[in-house]
């Protein structure tokens, strides 16, 4: 897999655009103005910078439903698909008025009735009506979430390819787990292996940590070096071809008394989580798997969608109403997390990528667990 400089394959981006346009019609949107990087890539097929955290909203991509035309913010032609003509590219302007002038000249802007945006800022809340003078500005993120939630066959293939890189990097990191090795060294080994596979962007930087034997959900109290008797958790996440893959595993450093029983508890929890990964199930069913297994709810999301970034659904104990409203459907790809803790032993953390199918699910991750 080469470091990406080329646009996404035509079949991949064409099907994504078709879905975005279908959701525009379903949500009665004449124009979509996108600023979130995952949405921009979904529609345009052009590689975008991966920027962690939040960033100010800016109109980076514009999709017009009537014509299907895409207008894209770009300072160069490299990586731009051939079906986005050069005259549809516009450059960075420090003065928002200049950007608004570009948007106002787009065919379809003047007579648009409903314009959706995936985010907003105070500046553009005032400025965008000047570009679309006859339009009502509405939430366009819901249309994009609906489009992105169900993966196309080509998207699932892209996720599989990303998972392969993540698992290769995880294997390299686990092979370096010896007494005295630091969490930073394990992280470096994983990222070196990821880069050797042609992927230079991790999906997360908290790759390895010694689990605490005293407190659930915490790191060990030492200096970050793995010692005999520790349980060390690994979270391998990569961004390959724009698609996020994640796999989590926990490995012991030598013999860990009590670890076998803890791993068996994780297995029992996973069986209940896997049973909730089926069409028609709700996010609440995934949360209830912890309760049914007799395990405390984790502070991190139990499940979230994988794709171009983090897609629907989002299932977390802090968002019970959201979890109850989320229904699993064929074509969704989830990162599902199991986490168990035992005082004096530590924690076992595992994360699987799961594809919801017509009759159940398929676990896409295949990295082995420690023998127990």
Residue pairs with C-beta under 8 A, 6 or more apart in sequence:
1 161
1 165
1 197
1 198
1 199
1 240
1 241
2 198
3 198
3 199
3 200
4 47
4 79
4 241
4 242
5 47
5 78
5 79
6 47
6 79
7 13
7 45
7 46
7 47
7 79
7 80
7 81
7 82
8 41
8 45
8 46
8 47
8 81
8 241
8 242
9 154
10 45
10 81
10 83
11 154
12 45
12 152
12 154
12 155
12 158
13 44
13 45
13 81
15 152
15 154
16 42
16 43
16 45
16 147
16 152
16 155
17 43
17 45
17 63
17 68
17 70
19 147
19 150
19 152
20 32
20 42
20 43
20 63
20 143
20 144
20 147
21 63
21 65
21 68
22 147
23 143
23 144
23 146
23 147
24 30
24 32
24 63
24 65
24 116
24 143
25 65
26 143
26 146
27 116
27 140
27 142
27 143
27 146
28 114
29 65
29 114
29 115
29 116
29 138
29 140
29 143
30 64
30 65
30 66
30 108
30 112
30 113
30 114
30 115
30 135
31 62
31 63
31 64
31 65
31 106
31 108
31 109
31 112
31 114
31 115
31 116
31 132
31 135
32 43
32 61
32 62
32 63
32 65
32 115
32 116
32 117
32 118
32 140
32 143
32 144
33 59
33 61
33 62
33 103
33 115
33 116
33 117
33 118
33 128
33 140
34 40
34 43
34 59
34 60
34 61
34 62
34 63
34 117
34 118
34 140
34 144
35 57
35 58
35 59
35 60
35 61
35 117
35 118
35 119
36 118
36 119
36 141
36 144
36 309
37 48
37 49
37 50
37 51
37 60
37 309
38 48
38 148
38 242
38 307
38 308
38 309
38 311
39 61
39 118
39 141
39 144
39 148
39 308
40 46
40 48
40 60
40 61
40 72
41 47
41 48
41 242
41 308
42 144
42 147
42 148
42 308
43 61
43 63
43 70
44 61
44 70
44 72
44 80
44 81
44 84
45 81
46 72
46 74
46 79
46 80
46 81
46 84
47 79
47 242
48 242
50 201
50 239
56 121
57 117
57 119
57 120
57 121
57 124
58 73
58 99
58 124
59 73
59 99
59 103
59 117
59 124
59 128
60 72
60 73
61 70
61 71
61 72
61 73
62 70
62 71
62 72
62 103
62 106
63 69
63 70
64 70
64 71
64 106
64 107
64 108
66 108
67 107
67 108
69 88
69 106
69 107
69 108
70 84
70 88
71 88
71 89
71 90
71 102
71 103
71 106
72 80
72 84
72 88
72 89
72 90
73 89
73 90
73 91
73 92
74 80
74 89
74 90
74 91
75 91
75 92
77 86
77 89
80 89
90 99
90 102
93 99
93 102
96 123
96 124
96 127
97 127
99 127
100 127
100 128
100 130
100 131
103 109
103 128
103 131
103 132
104 110
104 130
104 131
104 132
106 131
109 131
109 132
110 132
110 133
110 134
111 134
112 132
112 134
112 135
113 134
113 135
113 136
114 135
114 136
114 138
115 128
115 132
115 135
115 136
115 137
115 138
115 140
116 137
116 138
116 139
116 140
116 141
116 143
117 124
117 128
117 137
117 138
117 139
117 140
117 141
118 140
118 141
118 144
119 141
120 137
125 137
128 137
129 135
129 137
145 311
145 312
148 305
148 307
148 308
148 311
148 312
149 305
149 311
149 312
149 313
149 329
149 331
149 332
150 329
150 330
150 331
150 332
151 159
151 307
151 331
151 332
151 333
151 355
152 331
155 243
155 307
156 331
156 333
156 355
158 240
158 241
158 242
158 243
159 243
159 245
159 306
159 307
159 333
159 353
159 364
160 364
161 240
161 241
161 243
162 199
162 238
162 239
162 240
162 241
162 243
162 244
162 245
163 245
163 247
163 353
163 364
163 365
165 194
165 197
165 198
165 199
165 238
165 240
165 245
166 194
166 236
166 237
166 238
166 245
166 246
166 247
167 236
167 247
167 365
167 366
167 367
168 193
168 194
168 197
169 190
169 191
169 193
169 194
169 197
169 236
169 238
170 190
170 234
170 236
170 247
170 249
170 367
171 193
171 367
172 189
172 190
172 192
172 193
173 186
173 187
173 189
173 190
173 193
173 207
173 208
173 234
173 236
174 234
174 249
174 251
175 189
176 185
176 186
176 189
177 186
177 226
177 232
177 251
177 253
178 226
178 253
179 226
179 227
179 228
179 253
179 254
180 225
180 226
180 227
181 225
181 226
182 223
182 224
182 225
182 226
183 207
183 208
183 209
183 210
183 224
183 225
183 226
184 224
186 207
186 208
186 226
186 232
186 234
187 205
187 207
187 208
190 207
190 208
190 234
190 236
191 202
191 207
194 200
194 202
194 238
198 240
199 238
199 239
199 240
201 238
201 239
201 240
202 237
202 238
202 239
203 237
203 238
203 239
203 244
203 245
203 246
204 235
204 237
204 246
206 235
207 234
207 235
207 236
208 232
208 233
208 234
208 235
209 219
209 220
209 224
209 232
209 233
210 219
210 220
210 222
210 224
210 225
210 226
210 227
210 230
210 231
210 232
211 218
211 219
211 220
211 230
211 231
211 232
211 233
211 250
211 341
211 346
211 347
211 349
212 218
212 219
212 220
212 221
212 346
212 347
213 220
213 343
213 344
213 345
213 346
214 221
214 343
216 296
216 341
216 347
217 298
217 299
217 339
217 341
217 347
220 230
220 346
226 232
226 253
227 253
228 253
228 254
228 255
229 252
229 253
229 254
229 255
229 256
229 257
230 252
230 253
230 256
230 346
231 250
231 251
231 252
231 253
231 256
231 259
231 262
231 345
231 346
231 347
231 348
232 250
232 251
232 252
232 253
233 248
233 249
233 250
233 347
233 348
233 349
234 248
234 249
234 250
234 251
235 246
235 247
235 248
235 349
235 351
236 246
236 247
236 248
236 249
237 244
237 245
237 246
237 247
238 244
238 245
242 308
243 306
243 307
243 308
244 306
244 307
244 308
244 309
244 310
245 306
245 353
246 306
246 335
246 351
246 353
247 351
247 352
247 353
247 365
247 367
248 337
248 349
248 350
248 351
248 352
249 349
249 350
249 367
249 368
249 369
249 370
250 347
250 348
250 349
250 350
250 369
250 370
251 370
252 259
252 370
256 345
256 346
257 345
258 342
258 344
258 345
259 345
259 346
259 348
259 370
259 372
260 372
261 342
262 340
262 341
262 342
262 345
262 346
262 347
262 348
263 348
263 369
263 370
263 372
264 372
265 293
265 295
265 340
265 342
265 348
266 338
266 340
266 348
266 350
268 293
269 289
269 290
269 293
269 295
269 338
269 340
270 338
270 350
270 352
272 289
272 290
272 292
272 293
273 286
273 289
273 302
273 336
273 338
274 336
274 354
274 361
274 363
275 289
276 285
276 286
276 288
276 289
277 286
277 328
277 334
277 336
277 354
277 356
277 360
277 361
278 328
278 356
278 360
278 361
279 328
279 329
279 330
279 356
279 357
279 358
279 359
279 360
280 327
280 328
281 327
281 328
282 323
282 324
282 325
282 326
282 327
282 328
283 302
283 303
283 313
283 314
283 315
283 322
283 323
283 324
283 325
283 326
283 328
284 320
284 323
284 324
286 302
286 303
286 315
286 323
286 336
287 297
287 302
287 315
287 317
287 320
287 323
289 302
290 296
290 297
290 298
290 302
291 297
295 339
295 340
296 341
297 317
298 317
298 337
298 339
299 317
300 316
300 337
300 339
301 314
301 315
301 316
301 337
302 315
302 316
302 317
302 336
302 337
303 313
303 314
303 315
303 334
303 335
303 336
303 337
304 310
304 311
304 313
304 314
304 315
304 334
304 335
305 311
305 312
305 313
305 314
305 332
305 333
305 334
305 335
306 333
306 334
306 335
306 353
307 333
311 332
311 333
312 326
312 332
313 323
313 326
313 328
313 332
313 334
314 322
314 323
314 326
315 322
315 323
315 326
316 322
316 323
317 323
328 334
328 356
329 356
330 356
330 357
330 358
331 355
331 356
332 355
332 356
333 353
333 354
333 355
333 356
333 364
334 353
334 354
334 356
335 351
335 352
335 353
335 354
336 351
336 352
336 353
336 354
337 349
337 350
337 351
338 348
338 349
338 350
338 351
338 352
339 347
339 348
339 349
339 350
340 347
340 348
341 347
341 348
350 369
351 365
352 363
352 364
352 365
353 363
353 364
353 365
354 361
354 362
354 363
354 364
355 361
355 362
355 363
355 364
